């Protein structure tokens, strides 16, 4: 029946994820499993260092073949979003031969600048799908992160180069002249006079 076929597909994806995961530890198994070593070399050649995320992606896909529509472990938008993000990261970093090939094709179809813009746009769409949120929340979050990074670099990394210390010293001198103090003075308590 259709349900048993979908369960078989789910088990196939789970076994595939386990096999790929075990291939990363072929050296710990004593080197007796040459097939695991060959699989690991092929996967790392095709996907680069991002191959370690492949078992997680396969497990996410496998969960869709089990359970009822209302009681799924992972919803479809999460898997689609993570797959979009995985593919864009492969292409952006040109990880492995697959990432390099896909990025080369994107550059051939679009200009190099537009291909990066398109990949960033697809990554944001994948993030929106993965987090199941709206675009304005993701854009606001990215804006806050960029603002925090900018403040950190201007204050702590480039503060001395940009004259941040000189401005702080000038402010301290100005406060000394005006008699202004930055700390809170302890005032007499109502209870101390009793």
ZIWO-V603541 format. One record per pair of residues at least 24 apart in sequence whose C-alpha atoms are under 6 Angstrom apart, sorted by the first residue. I is the first residue (numbers start at 1). J is the second residue. Records with the same first field share a line. If there is no record, write none. Layout:
BEGIN
I=J / J
END
This chain:
BEGIN
6=65
7=65
10=62 / 65
13=58 / 62
14=59
17=55 / 58
21=55
45=96
46=96 / 97 / 98
47=95 / 96
48=95 / 96
77=129
78=130
81=126 / 127 / 129 / 130
82=130
84=126
85=123 / 126
88=119
END
